[in-house]
Amino acid sequence: MRRLAFPIAASLVVGSVVAATSAVAIAWALGVSPATLASLVPKSVTAPVAMGIAERIGGLPALAAVFAVATGVVGRSSGATCSMRRA
């Protein structure tokens, strides 16, 4: 595990950046308002943290919380589906 610590950490950082960037880029291409874009940026953190970040960068805290919860639900559902297929 220690031998793989750096590749795992690097993968987590790259994956997080790609997830946030791709979500904002797609929303921007679809013509979403700047406040909604700012609310979408912190979607991969917990709802309270997302609300604080969104408020600081000009987003809507309630919408950021919705995005964070939805991201968690979809991620958990996807993980549960994949693990059930292997069993």
PyMOL Python script that loads the backbone (N, CA, C, O; Angstrom):
from pymol import cmd

cmd.read_pdbstr("""\
ATOM      1  N   MET A   1       0.821  -1.186   0.000  1.00  0.00           N
ATOM      2  CA  MET A   1       0.000   0.000   0.000  1.00  0.00           C
ATOM      3  C   MET A   1       0.871   1.259   0.000  1.00  0.00           C
ATOM      4  O   MET A   1       0.591   2.211  -0.727  1.00  0.00           O
ATOM      5  N   ARG A   2       1.917   1.259   0.810  1.00  0.00           N
ATOM      6  CA  ARG A   2       2.801   2.427   0.856  1.00  0.00           C
ATOM      7  C   ARG A   2       3.458   2.671  -0.497  1.00  0.00           C
ATOM      8  O   ARG A   2       3.694   3.815  -0.886  1.00  0.00           O
ATOM      9  N   ARG A   3       3.744   1.607  -1.194  1.00  0.00           N
ATOM     10  CA  ARG A   3       4.386   1.724  -2.499  1.00  0.00           C
ATOM     11  C   ARG A   3       3.455   2.409  -3.496  1.00  0.00           C
ATOM     12  O   ARG A   3       3.922   3.075  -4.420  1.00  0.00           O
ATOM     13  N   LEU A   4       2.159   2.254  -3.320  1.00  0.00           N
ATOM     14  CA  LEU A   4       1.182   2.814  -4.237  1.00  0.00           C
ATOM     15  C   LEU A   4       0.568   4.126  -3.745  1.00  0.00           C
ATOM     16  O   LEU A   4      -0.359   4.641  -4.369  1.00  0.00           O
ATOM     17  N   ALA A   5       1.068   4.671  -2.641  1.00  0.00           N
ATOM     18  CA  ALA A   5       0.480   5.888  -2.067  1.00  0.00           C
ATOM     19  C   ALA A   5       0.530   7.060  -3.050  1.00  0.00           C
ATOM     20  O   ALA A   5      -0.465   7.763  -3.226  1.00  0.00           O
ATOM     21  N   PHE A   6       1.667   7.270  -3.682  1.00  0.00           N
ATOM     22  CA  PHE A   6       1.764   8.398  -4.617  1.00  0.00           C
ATOM     23  C   PHE A   6       0.852   8.223  -5.830  1.00  0.00           C
ATOM     24  O   PHE A   6       0.128   9.161  -6.162  1.00  0.00           O
ATOM     25  N   PRO A   7       0.846   7.082  -6.505  1.00  0.00           N
ATOM     26  CA  PRO A   7      -0.074   6.933  -7.640  1.00  0.00           C
ATOM     27  C   PRO A   7      -1.542   7.074  -7.248  1.00  0.00           C
ATOM     28  O   PRO A   7      -2.337   7.631  -8.006  1.00  0.00           O
ATOM     29  N   ILE A   8      -1.899   6.578  -6.082  1.00  0.00           N
ATOM     30  CA  ILE A   8      -3.284   6.710  -5.625  1.00  0.00           C
ATOM     31  C   ILE A   8      -3.620   8.168  -5.370  1.00  0.00           C
ATOM     32  O   ILE A   8      -4.666   8.645  -5.809  1.00  0.00           O
ATOM     33  N   ALA A   9      -2.751   8.886  -4.667  1.00  0.00           N
ATOM     34  CA  ALA A   9      -2.985  10.303  -4.368  1.00  0.00           C
ATOM     35  C   ALA A   9      -3.049  11.120  -5.659  1.00  0.00           C
ATOM     36  O   ALA A   9      -3.913  11.985  -5.802  1.00  0.00           O
ATOM     37  N   ALA A  10      -2.149  10.853  -6.591  1.00  0.00           N
ATOM     38  CA  ALA A  10      -2.146  11.581  -7.857  1.00  0.00           C
ATOM     39  C   ALA A  10      -3.428  11.306  -8.645  1.00  0.00           C
ATOM     40  O   ALA A  10      -3.995  12.216  -9.251  1.00  0.00           O
ATOM     41  N   SER A  11      -3.873  10.074  -8.635  1.00  0.00           N
ATOM     42  CA  SER A  11      -5.116   9.725  -9.333  1.00  0.00           C
ATOM     43  C   SER A  11      -6.316  10.432  -8.725  1.00  0.00           C
ATOM     44  O   SER A  11      -7.200  10.890  -9.448  1.00  0.00           O
ATOM     45  N   LEU A  12      -6.352  10.523  -7.408  1.00  0.00           N
ATOM     46  CA  LEU A  12      -7.449  11.222  -6.739  1.00  0.00           C
ATOM     47  C   LEU A  12      -7.465  12.705  -7.092  1.00  0.00           C
ATOM     48  O   LEU A  12      -8.528  13.272  -7.344  1.00  0.00           O
ATOM     49  N   VAL A  13      -6.302  13.329  -7.110  1.00  0.00           N
ATOM     50  CA  VAL A  13      -6.224  14.753  -7.453  1.00  0.00           C
ATOM     51  C   VAL A  13      -6.640  14.981  -8.904  1.00  0.00           C
ATOM     52  O   VAL A  13      -7.452  15.862  -9.187  1.00  0.00           O
ATOM     53  N   VAL A  14      -6.094  14.202  -9.806  1.00  0.00           N
ATOM     54  CA  VAL A  14      -6.432  14.360 -11.226  1.00  0.00           C
ATOM     55  C   VAL A  14      -7.916  14.091 -11.461  1.00  0.00           C
ATOM     56  O   VAL A  14      -8.568  14.837 -12.192  1.00  0.00           O
ATOM     57  N   GLY A  15      -8.453  13.049 -10.860  1.00  0.00           N
ATOM     58  CA  GLY A  15      -9.865  12.733 -11.012  1.00  0.00           C
ATOM     59  C   GLY A  15     -10.766  13.839 -10.492  1.00  0.00           C
ATOM     60  O   GLY A  15     -11.785  14.151 -11.107  1.00  0.00           O
ATOM     61  N   SER A  16     -10.399  14.433  -9.367  1.00  0.00           N
ATOM     62  CA  SER A  16     -11.191  15.524  -8.805  1.00  0.00           C
ATOM     63  C   SER A  16     -11.177  16.748  -9.707  1.00  0.00           C
ATOM     64  O   SER A  16     -12.213  17.373  -9.932  1.00  0.00           O
ATOM     65  N   VAL A  17     -10.012  17.084 -10.218  1.00  0.00           N
ATOM     66  CA  VAL A  17      -9.900  18.241 -11.107  1.00  0.00           C
ATOM     67  C   VAL A  17     -10.675  18.009 -12.396  1.00  0.00           C
ATOM     68  O   VAL A  17     -11.377  18.904 -12.865  1.00  0.00           O
ATOM     69  N   VAL A  18     -10.557  16.830 -12.967  1.00  0.00           N
ATOM     70  CA  VAL A  18     -11.280  16.520 -14.204  1.00  0.00           C
ATOM     71  C   VAL A  18     -12.794  16.534 -13.973  1.00  0.00           C
ATOM     72  O   VAL A  18     -13.540  17.027 -14.819  1.00  0.00           O
ATOM     73  N   ALA A  19     -13.245  16.006 -12.856  1.00  0.00           N
ATOM     74  CA  ALA A  19     -14.686  15.986 -12.559  1.00  0.00           C
ATOM     75  C   ALA A  19     -15.243  17.402 -12.455  1.00  0.00           C
ATOM     76  O   ALA A  19     -16.273  17.711 -13.056  1.00  0.00           O
ATOM     77  N   ALA A  20     -14.575  18.253 -11.705  1.00  0.00           N
ATOM     78  CA  ALA A  20     -15.053  19.628 -11.540  1.00  0.00           C
ATOM     79  C   ALA A  20     -14.971  20.407 -12.849  1.00  0.00           C
ATOM     80  O   ALA A  20     -15.906  21.119 -13.217  1.00  0.00           O
ATOM     81  N   THR A  21     -13.853  20.267 -13.545  1.00  0.00           N
ATOM     82  CA  THR A  21     -13.659  21.003 -14.794  1.00  0.00           C
ATOM     83  C   THR A  21     -14.643  20.568 -15.866  1.00  0.00           C
ATOM     84  O   THR A  21     -15.207  21.411 -16.564  1.00  0.00           O
ATOM     85  N   SER A  22     -14.857  19.286 -16.006  1.00  0.00           N
ATOM     86  CA  SER A  22     -15.767  18.814 -17.056  1.00  0.00           C
ATOM     87  C   SER A  22     -17.207  19.223 -16.759  1.00  0.00           C
ATOM     88  O   SER A  22     -17.943  19.584 -17.677  1.00  0.00           O
ATOM     89  N   ALA A  23     -17.618  19.173 -15.503  1.00  0.00           N
ATOM     90  CA  ALA A  23     -18.985  19.575 -15.153  1.00  0.00           C
ATOM     91  C   ALA A  23     -19.206  21.049 -15.455  1.00  0.00           C
ATOM     92  O   ALA A  23     -20.229  21.423 -16.028  1.00  0.00           O
ATOM     93  N   VAL A  24     -18.248  21.886 -15.070  1.00  0.00           N
ATOM     94  CA  VAL A  24     -18.377  23.325 -15.324  1.00  0.00           C
ATOM     95  C   VAL A  24     -18.298  23.611 -16.817  1.00  0.00           C
ATOM     96  O   VAL A  24     -19.043  24.453 -17.318  1.00  0.00           O
ATOM     97  N   ALA A  25     -17.421  22.938 -17.533  1.00  0.00           N
ATOM     98  CA  ALA A  25     -17.289  23.167 -18.971  1.00  0.00           C
ATOM     99  C   ALA A  25     -18.564  22.791 -19.723  1.00  0.00           C
ATOM    100  O   ALA A  25     -18.997  23.517 -20.618  1.00  0.00           O
ATOM    101  N   ILE A  26     -19.154  21.679 -19.367  1.00  0.00           N
ATOM    102  CA  ILE A  26     -20.402  21.261 -20.017  1.00  0.00           C
ATOM    103  C   ILE A  26     -21.524  22.242 -19.702  1.00  0.00           C
ATOM    104  O   ILE A  26     -22.282  22.633 -20.589  1.00  0.00           O
ATOM    105  N   ALA A  27     -21.626  22.637 -18.437  1.00  0.00           N
ATOM    106  CA  ALA A  27     -22.666  23.604 -18.055  1.00  0.00           C
ATOM    107  C   ALA A  27     -22.453  24.935 -18.762  1.00  0.00           C
ATOM    108  O   ALA A  27     -23.414  25.548 -19.225  1.00  0.00           O
ATOM    109  N   TRP A  28     -21.210  25.388 -18.852  1.00  0.00           N
ATOM    110  CA  TRP A  28     -20.893  26.641 -19.544  1.00  0.00           C
ATOM    111  C   TRP A  28     -21.277  26.552 -21.022  1.00  0.00           C
ATOM    112  O   TRP A  28     -21.843  27.493 -21.579  1.00  0.00           O
ATOM    113  N   ALA A  29     -20.967  25.415 -21.655  1.00  0.00           N
ATOM    114  CA  ALA A  29     -21.303  25.220 -23.077  1.00  0.00           C
ATOM    115  C   ALA A  29     -22.811  25.220 -23.293  1.00  0.00           C
ATOM    116  O   ALA A  29     -23.285  25.575 -24.373  1.00  0.00           O
ATOM    117  N   LEU A  30     -23.562  24.828 -22.278  1.00  0.00           N
ATOM    118  CA  LEU A  30     -25.021  24.823 -22.389  1.00  0.00           C
ATOM    119  C   LEU A  30     -25.633  26.173 -22.032  1.00  0.00           C
ATOM    120  O   LEU A  30     -26.853  26.332 -22.082  1.00  0.00           O
ATOM    121  N   GLY A  31     -24.794  27.150 -21.672  1.00  0.00           N
ATOM    122  CA  GLY A  31     -25.278  28.491 -21.418  1.00  0.00           C
ATOM    123  C   GLY A  31     -25.836  28.732 -20.026  1.00  0.00           C
ATOM    124  O   GLY A  31     -26.723  29.567 -19.849  1.00  0.00           O
ATOM    125  N   VAL A  32     -25.332  28.021 -19.052  1.00  0.00           N
ATOM    126  CA  VAL A  32     -25.803  28.169 -17.673  1.00  0.00           C
ATOM    127  C   VAL A  32     -25.333  29.516 -17.120  1.00  0.00           C
ATOM    128  O   VAL A  32     -24.280  30.019 -17.513  1.00  0.00           O
ATOM    129  N   SER A  33     -26.107  30.089 -16.220  1.00  0.00           N
ATOM    130  CA  SER A  33     -25.784  31.399 -15.643  1.00  0.00           C
ATOM    131  C   SER A  33     -24.509  31.320 -14.794  1.00  0.00           C
ATOM    132  O   SER A  33     -24.154  30.253 -14.294  1.00  0.00           O
ATOM    133  N   PRO A  34     -23.828  32.457 -14.637  1.00  0.00           N
ATOM    134  CA  PRO A  34     -22.602  32.459 -13.823  1.00  0.00           C
ATOM    135  C   PRO A  34     -22.829  32.009 -12.370  1.00  0.00           C
ATOM    136  O   PRO A  34     -21.972  31.334 -11.799  1.00  0.00           O
ATOM    137  N   ALA A  35     -23.954  32.368 -11.774  1.00  0.00           N
ATOM    138  CA  ALA A  35     -24.229  31.952 -10.396  1.00  0.00           C
ATOM    139  C   ALA A  35     -24.380  30.436 -10.306  1.00  0.00           C
ATOM    140  O   ALA A  35     -23.929  29.820  -9.340  1.00  0.00           O
ATOM    141  N   THR A  36     -25.009  29.843 -11.303  1.00  0.00           N
ATOM    142  CA  THR A  36     -25.168  28.391 -11.310  1.00  0.00           C
ATOM    143  C   THR A  36     -23.822  27.704 -11.545  1.00  0.00           C
ATOM    144  O   THR A  36     -23.534  26.671 -10.940  1.00  0.00           O
ATOM    145  N   LEU A  37     -23.004  28.276 -12.420  1.00  0.00           N
ATOM    146  CA  LEU A  37     -21.663  27.719 -12.642  1.00  0.00           C
ATOM    147  C   LEU A  37     -20.855  27.733 -11.350  1.00  0.00           C
ATOM    148  O   LEU A  37     -20.187  26.754 -11.018  1.00  0.00           O
ATOM    149  N   ALA A  38     -20.917  28.850 -10.621  1.00  0.00           N
ATOM    150  CA  ALA A  38     -20.183  28.944  -9.358  1.00  0.00           C
ATOM    151  C   ALA A  38     -20.728  27.958  -8.327  1.00  0.00           C
ATOM    152  O   ALA A  38     -19.989  27.496  -7.459  1.00  0.00           O
ATOM    153  N   SER A  39     -21.999  27.640  -8.418  1.00  0.00           N
ATOM    154  CA  SER A  39     -22.600  26.667  -7.505  1.00  0.00           C
ATOM    155  C   SER A  39     -22.201  25.242  -7.862  1.00  0.00           C
ATOM    156  O   SER A  39     -22.222  24.357  -7.006  1.00  0.00           O
ATOM    157  N   LEU A  40     -21.842  25.019  -9.103  1.00  0.00           N
ATOM    158  CA  LEU A  40     -21.485  23.684  -9.585  1.00  0.00           C
ATOM    159  C   LEU A  40     -20.029  23.320  -9.270  1.00  0.00           C
ATOM    160  O   LEU A  40     -19.685  22.140  -9.192  1.00  0.00           O
ATOM    161  N   VAL A  41     -19.188  24.320  -9.091  1.00  0.00           N
ATOM    162  CA  VAL A  41     -17.760  24.068  -8.864  1.00  0.00           C
ATOM    163  C   VAL A  41     -17.500  23.137  -7.678  1.00  0.00           C
ATOM    164  O   VAL A  41     -16.742  22.179  -7.833  1.00  0.00           O
ATOM    165  N   PRO A  42     -18.089  23.369  -6.504  1.00  0.00           N
ATOM    166  CA  PRO A  42     -17.754  22.515  -5.355  1.00  0.00           C
ATOM    167  C   PRO A  42     -18.646  21.281  -5.202  1.00  0.00           C
ATOM    168  O   PRO A  42     -18.931  20.871  -4.077  1.00  0.00           O
ATOM    169  N   LYS A  43     -19.084  20.691  -6.288  1.00  0.00           N
ATOM    170  CA  LYS A  43     -20.051  19.594  -6.223  1.00  0.00           C
ATOM    171  C   LYS A  43     -19.500  18.304  -5.624  1.00  0.00           C
ATOM    172  O   LYS A  43     -20.270  17.431  -5.227  1.00  0.00           O
ATOM    173  N   SER A  44     -18.204  18.177  -5.556  1.00  0.00           N
ATOM    174  CA  SER A  44     -17.622  16.920  -5.093  1.00  0.00           C
ATOM    175  C   SER A  44     -17.182  16.931  -3.638  1.00  0.00           C
ATOM    176  O   SER A  44     -16.394  16.080  -3.227  1.00  0.00           O
ATOM    177  N   VAL A  45     -17.674  17.877  -2.856  1.00  0.00           N
ATOM    178  CA  VAL A  45     -17.375  17.914  -1.423  1.00  0.00           C
ATOM    179  C   VAL A  45     -18.681  17.726  -0.659  1.00  0.00           C
ATOM    180  O   VAL A  45     -19.738  17.570  -1.270  1.00  0.00           O
ATOM    181  N   THR A  46     -18.619  17.740   0.656  1.00  0.00           N
ATOM    182  CA  THR A  46     -19.840  17.593   1.439  1.00  0.00           C
ATOM    183  C   THR A  46     -20.719  18.836   1.281  1.00  0.00           C
ATOM    184  O   THR A  46     -20.230  19.913   0.938  1.00  0.00           O
ATOM    185  N   ALA A  47     -21.998  18.678   1.532  1.00  0.00           N
ATOM    186  CA  ALA A  47     -22.951  19.770   1.331  1.00  0.00           C
ATOM    187  C   ALA A  47     -22.594  21.029   2.132  1.00  0.00           C
ATOM    188  O   ALA A  47     -22.611  22.118   1.558  1.00  0.00           O
ATOM    189  N   PRO A  48     -22.272  20.934   3.426  1.00  0.00           N
ATOM    190  CA  PRO A  48     -21.937  22.170   4.155  1.00  0.00           C
ATOM    191  C   PRO A  48     -20.702  22.881   3.605  1.00  0.00           C
ATOM    192  O   PRO A  48     -20.668  24.109   3.530  1.00  0.00           O
ATOM    193  N   VAL A  49     -19.703  22.111   3.226  1.00  0.00           N
ATOM    194  CA  VAL A  49     -18.493  22.710   2.656  1.00  0.00           C
ATOM    195  C   VAL A  49     -18.812  23.331   1.300  1.00  0.00           C
ATOM    196  O   VAL A  49     -18.334  24.423   0.994  1.00  0.00           O
ATOM    197  N   ALA A  50     -19.608  22.652   0.490  1.00  0.00           N
ATOM    198  CA  ALA A  50     -19.996  23.177  -0.820  1.00  0.00           C
ATOM    199  C   ALA A  50     -20.745  24.494  -0.676  1.00  0.00           C
ATOM    200  O   ALA A  50     -20.546  25.415  -1.468  1.00  0.00           O
ATOM    201  N   MET A  51     -21.601  24.583   0.329  1.00  0.00           N
ATOM    202  CA  MET A  51     -22.353  25.819   0.553  1.00  0.00           C
ATOM    203  C   MET A  51     -21.413  26.975   0.885  1.00  0.00           C
ATOM    204  O   MET A  51     -21.587  28.081   0.373  1.00  0.00           O
ATOM    205  N   GLY A  52     -20.430  26.730   1.730  1.00  0.00           N
ATOM    206  CA  GLY A  52     -19.468  27.769   2.084  1.00  0.00           C
ATOM    207  C   GLY A  52     -18.622  28.212   0.906  1.00  0.00           C
ATOM    208  O   GLY A  52     -18.390  29.405   0.712  1.00  0.00           O
ATOM    209  N   ILE A  53     -18.162  27.246   0.118  1.00  0.00           N
ATOM    210  CA  ILE A  53     -17.353  27.576  -1.059  1.00  0.00           C
ATOM    211  C   ILE A  53     -18.184  28.367  -2.068  1.00  0.00           C
ATOM    212  O   ILE A  53     -17.731  29.385  -2.590  1.00  0.00           O
ATOM    213  N   ALA A  54     -19.386  27.900  -2.336  1.00  0.00           N
ATOM    214  CA  ALA A  54     -20.243  28.578  -3.311  1.00  0.00           C
ATOM    215  C   ALA A  54     -20.534  30.002  -2.883  1.00  0.00           C
ATOM    216  O   ALA A  54     -20.538  30.914  -3.711  1.00  0.00           O
ATOM    217  N   GLU A  55     -20.775  30.200  -1.607  1.00  0.00           N
ATOM    218  CA  GLU A  55     -21.064  31.546  -1.114  1.00  0.00           C
ATOM    219  C   GLU A  55     -19.869  32.476  -1.320  1.00  0.00           C
ATOM    220  O   GLU A  55     -20.037  33.643  -1.673  1.00  0.00           O
ATOM    221  N   ARG A  56     -18.677  31.958  -1.099  1.00  0.00           N
ATOM    222  CA  ARG A  56     -17.468  32.777  -1.258  1.00  0.00           C
ATOM    223  C   ARG A  56     -17.164  33.115  -2.714  1.00  0.00           C
ATOM    224  O   ARG A  56     -16.598  34.173  -2.991  1.00  0.00           O
ATOM    225  N   ILE A  57     -17.526  32.246  -3.642  1.00  0.00           N
ATOM    226  CA  ILE A  57     -17.189  32.500  -5.049  1.00  0.00           C
ATOM    227  C   ILE A  57     -18.361  33.037  -5.863  1.00  0.00           C
ATOM    228  O   ILE A  57     -18.287  33.113  -7.090  1.00  0.00           O
ATOM    229  N   GLY A  58     -19.445  33.410  -5.177  1.00  0.00           N
ATOM    230  CA  GLY A  58     -20.567  34.042  -5.872  1.00  0.00           C
ATOM    231  C   GLY A  58     -21.646  33.100  -6.355  1.00  0.00           C
ATOM    232  O   GLY A  58     -22.453  33.463  -7.211  1.00  0.00           O
ATOM    233  N   GLY A  59     -21.668  31.904  -5.819  1.00  0.00           N
ATOM    234  CA  GLY A  59     -22.699  30.938  -6.204  1.00  0.00           C
ATOM    235  C   GLY A  59     -23.870  30.960  -5.245  1.00  0.00           C
ATOM    236  O   GLY A  59     -23.916  31.772  -4.322  1.00  0.00           O
ATOM    237  N   LEU A  60     -24.803  30.075  -5.465  1.00  0.00           N
ATOM    238  CA  LEU A  60     -25.988  29.943  -4.630  1.00  0.00           C
ATOM    239  C   LEU A  60     -25.776  28.762  -3.680  1.00  0.00           C
ATOM    240  O   LEU A  60     -25.711  27.618  -4.129  1.00  0.00           O
ATOM    241  N   PRO A  61     -25.665  29.025  -2.371  1.00  0.00           N
ATOM    242  CA  PRO A  61     -25.356  27.951  -1.427  1.00  0.00           C
ATOM    243  C   PRO A  61     -26.350  26.791  -1.456  1.00  0.00           C
ATOM    244  O   PRO A  61     -25.941  25.632  -1.381  1.00  0.00           O
ATOM    245  N   ALA A  62     -27.630  27.078  -1.562  1.00  0.00           N
ATOM    246  CA  ALA A  62     -28.623  25.998  -1.574  1.00  0.00           C
ATOM    247  C   ALA A  62     -28.454  25.113  -2.806  1.00  0.00           C
ATOM    248  O   ALA A  62     -28.571  23.891  -2.716  1.00  0.00           O
ATOM    249  N   LEU A  63     -28.182  25.723  -3.946  1.00  0.00           N
ATOM    250  CA  LEU A  63     -27.990  24.953  -5.175  1.00  0.00           C
ATOM    251  C   LEU A  63     -26.707  24.127  -5.093  1.00  0.00           C
ATOM    252  O   LEU A  63     -26.663  22.996  -5.576  1.00  0.00           O
ATOM    253  N   ALA A  64     -25.672  24.688  -4.487  1.00  0.00           N
ATOM    254  CA  ALA A  64     -24.422  23.934  -4.305  1.00  0.00           C
ATOM    255  C   ALA A  64     -24.662  22.707  -3.431  1.00  0.00           C
ATOM    256  O   ALA A  64     -24.098  21.642  -3.683  1.00  0.00           O
ATOM    257  N   ALA A  65     -25.493  22.852  -2.410  1.00  0.00           N
ATOM    258  CA  ALA A  65     -25.811  21.711  -1.541  1.00  0.00           C
ATOM    259  C   ALA A  65     -26.546  20.632  -2.330  1.00  0.00           C
ATOM    260  O   ALA A  65     -26.271  19.444  -2.167  1.00  0.00           O
ATOM    261  N   VAL A  66     -27.473  21.041  -3.177  1.00  0.00           N
ATOM    262  CA  VAL A  66     -28.205  20.072  -4.004  1.00  0.00           C
ATOM    263  C   VAL A  66     -27.247  19.325  -4.927  1.00  0.00           C
ATOM    264  O   VAL A  66     -27.325  18.103  -5.054  1.00  0.00           O
ATOM    265  N   PHE A  67     -26.339  20.065  -5.573  1.00  0.00           N
ATOM    266  CA  PHE A  67     -25.366  19.421  -6.461  1.00  0.00           C
ATOM    267  C   PHE A  67     -24.477  18.451  -5.684  1.00  0.00           C
ATOM    268  O   PHE A  67     -24.184  17.360  -6.173  1.00  0.00           O
ATOM    269  N   ALA A  68     -24.049  18.831  -4.493  1.00  0.00           N
ATOM    270  CA  ALA A  68     -23.177  17.963  -3.688  1.00  0.00           C
ATOM    271  C   ALA A  68     -23.903  16.685  -3.272  1.00  0.00           C
ATOM    272  O   ALA A  68     -23.337  15.595  -3.350  1.00  0.00           O
ATOM    273  N   VAL A  69     -25.140  16.817  -2.834  1.00  0.00           N
ATOM    274  CA  VAL A  69     -25.914  15.635  -2.426  1.00  0.00           C
ATOM    275  C   VAL A  69     -26.189  14.745  -3.635  1.00  0.00           C
ATOM    276  O   VAL A  69     -26.053  13.524  -3.550  1.00  0.00           O
ATOM    277  N   ALA A  70     -26.571  15.343  -4.750  1.00  0.00           N
ATOM    278  CA  ALA A  70     -26.850  14.556  -5.961  1.00  0.00           C
ATOM    279  C   ALA A  70     -25.598  13.818  -6.431  1.00  0.00           C
ATOM    280  O   ALA A  70     -25.678  12.662  -6.845  1.00  0.00           O
ATOM    281  N   THR A  71     -24.454  14.476  -6.370  1.00  0.00           N
ATOM    282  CA  THR A  71     -23.201  13.828  -6.761  1.00  0.00           C
ATOM    283  C   THR A  71     -22.905  12.640  -5.848  1.00  0.00           C
ATOM    284  O   THR A  71     -22.471  11.587  -6.315  1.00  0.00           O
ATOM    285  N   GLY A  72     -23.137  12.809  -4.555  1.00  0.00           N
ATOM    286  CA  GLY A  72     -22.921  11.721  -3.608  1.00  0.00           C
ATOM    287  C   GLY A  72     -23.850  10.547  -3.846  1.00  0.00           C
ATOM    288  O   GLY A  72     -23.428   9.393  -3.781  1.00  0.00           O
ATOM    289  N   VAL A  73     -25.108  10.835  -4.119  1.00  0.00           N
ATOM    290  CA  VAL A  73     -26.096   9.773  -4.361  1.00  0.00           C
ATOM    291  C   VAL A  73     -25.745   9.005  -5.635  1.00  0.00           C
ATOM    292  O   VAL A  73     -25.765   7.774  -5.651  1.00  0.00           O
ATOM    293  N   VAL A  74     -25.427   9.731  -6.692  1.00  0.00           N
ATOM    294  CA  VAL A  74     -25.078   9.067  -7.958  1.00  0.00           C
ATOM    295  C   VAL A  74     -23.790   8.246  -7.794  1.00  0.00           C
ATOM    296  O   VAL A  74     -23.698   7.121  -8.286  1.00  0.00           O
ATOM    297  N   GLY A  75     -22.808   8.814  -7.105  1.00  0.00           N
ATOM    298  CA  GLY A  75     -21.556   8.090  -6.884  1.00  0.00           C
ATOM    299  C   GLY A  75     -21.759   6.833  -6.061  1.00  0.00           C
ATOM    300  O   GLY A  75     -21.209   5.779  -6.379  1.00  0.00           O
ATOM    301  N   ARG A  76     -22.544   6.946  -5.009  1.00  0.00           N
ATOM    302  CA  ARG A  76     -22.819   5.779  -4.165  1.00  0.00           C
ATOM    303  C   ARG A  76     -23.611   4.719  -4.918  1.00  0.00           C
ATOM    304  O   ARG A  76     -23.330   3.526  -4.803  1.00  0.00           O
ATOM    305  N   SER A  77     -24.590   5.152  -5.677  1.00  0.00           N
ATOM    306  CA  SER A  77     -25.397   4.205  -6.456  1.00  0.00           C
ATOM    307  C   SER A  77     -24.543   3.496  -7.498  1.00  0.00           C
ATOM    308  O   SER A  77     -24.695   2.294  -7.715  1.00  0.00           O
ATOM    309  N   SER A  78     -23.664   4.219  -8.127  1.00  0.00           N
ATOM    310  CA  SER A  78     -22.780   3.610  -9.142  1.00  0.00           C
ATOM    311  C   SER A  78     -21.847   2.602  -8.492  1.00  0.00           C
ATOM    312  O   SER A  78     -21.623   1.521  -9.036  1.00  0.00           O
ATOM    313  N   GLY A  79     -21.306   2.944  -7.343  1.00  0.00           N
ATOM    314  CA  GLY A  79     -20.418   2.027  -6.635  1.00  0.00           C
ATOM    315  C   GLY A  79     -21.124   0.782  -6.169  1.00  0.00           C
ATOM    316  O   GLY A  79     -20.570  -0.315  -6.240  1.00  0.00           O
ATOM    317  N   ALA A  80     -22.350   0.940  -5.689  1.00  0.00           N
ATOM    318  CA  ALA A  80     -23.126  -0.215  -5.219  1.00  0.00           C
ATOM    319  C   ALA A  80     -23.470  -1.127  -6.384  1.00  0.00           C
ATOM    320  O   ALA A  80     -23.437  -2.350  -6.245  1.00  0.00           O
ATOM    321  N   THR A  81     -23.798  -0.548  -7.524  1.00  0.00           N
ATOM    322  CA  THR A  81     -24.130  -1.342  -8.696  1.00  0.00           C
ATOM    323  C   THR A  81     -22.918  -2.139  -9.173  1.00  0.00           C
ATOM    324  O   THR A  81     -23.041  -3.316  -9.513  1.00  0.00           O
ATOM    325  N   CYS A  82     -21.753  -1.500  -9.198  1.00  0.00           N
ATOM    326  CA  CYS A  82     -20.550  -2.199  -9.639  1.00  0.00           C
ATOM    327  C   CYS A  82     -20.157  -3.319  -8.685  1.00  0.00           C
ATOM    328  O   CYS A  82     -19.740  -4.391  -9.125  1.00  0.00           O
ATOM    329  N   SER A  83     -20.285  -3.082  -7.380  1.00  0.00           N
ATOM    330  CA  SER A  83     -19.886  -4.122  -6.433  1.00  0.00           C
ATOM    331  C   SER A  83     -20.877  -5.285  -6.434  1.00  0.00           C
ATOM    332  O   SER A  83     -20.488  -6.422  -6.167  1.00  0.00           O
ATOM    333  N   MET A  84     -22.153  -5.019  -6.730  1.00  0.00           N
ATOM    334  CA  MET A  84     -23.143  -6.086  -6.771  1.00  0.00           C
ATOM    335  C   MET A  84     -22.937  -6.973  -7.996  1.00  0.00           C
ATOM    336  O   MET A  84     -23.226  -8.168  -7.948  1.00  0.00           O
ATOM    337  N   ARG A  85     -22.445  -6.407  -9.077  1.00  0.00           N
ATOM    338  CA  ARG A  85     -22.201  -7.203 -10.290  1.00  0.00           C
ATOM    339  C   ARG A  85     -21.053  -8.178 -10.081  1.00  0.00           C
ATOM    340  O   ARG A  85     -21.048  -9.254 -10.679  1.00  0.00           O
ATOM    341  N   ARG A  86     -20.090  -7.830  -9.255  1.00  0.00           N
ATOM    342  CA  ARG A  86     -18.933  -8.686  -9.030  1.00  0.00           C
ATOM    343  C   ARG A  86     -19.250  -9.820  -8.071  1.00  0.00           C
ATOM    344  O   ARG A  86     -18.583 -10.855  -8.097  1.00  0.00           O
ATOM    345  N   ALA A  87     -20.238  -9.646  -7.242  1.00  0.00           N
ATOM    346  CA  ALA A  87     -20.549 -10.649  -6.219  1.00  0.00           C
ATOM    347  C   ALA A  87     -21.155 -11.905  -6.792  1.00  0.00           C
ATOM    348  O   ALA A  87     -21.468 -12.835  -6.049  1.00  0.00           O
TER     349      ALA A  87
END
""", "prot")
cmd.dss("prot")
cmd.show_as("cartoon", "prot")
cmd.util.cbc("prot")
cmd.orient("prot")
